[in-house]
């Protein structure tokens, strides 16, 4: 059974549950972010190819897609372990299929690496970062600097030579029962 029609070379990276009136934020490896309303994505048949979400520059790829949360922060981490949180209100809502805005200092990317992942987080959450060589770091979101969207961030994960940040998992604080 065909769920989506993809062009050769494309792959489905994420699926997220939404409520029909949410906003999405997409982040590219090259440091661009685009926020738009999910209502801009029209309903289609199961096997349709979909619509363009973000306009990519040559050689750039989508790193993450998240659902915007009230009072949330956008956490980004680079392949070389530099990370930061930025308030989501610094990303204005625009239309889909645009290039987006900078979410990291583009000039610093030669040193800090491309964006490995991005997550919408809350200050009470924890994060687990995993390197390609299997090194794991668990940290609190509250320990990560909150800075502007075009800054480079700070070193939060020591990445050894030949290794890189590969994945990030958000751990949501569970309310006491």
Secondary structure, 3 states (H helix, E strand, C coil): CCCCCCCCCCCCCCCCCCCCCCEEEEEECCCEEEEEEHHHCCCCCCCCCCCCCECCCCCCCEEEEEECCCCCEEEEEECCCEEEEEEHHHCCEECCCECCEECCCHHHHHHHCCEEEEEEECCCCEEEEEECCCCEEEEEHHHCCECCCCCCCEECCCCCCCCCEEEEEEECCCCCC
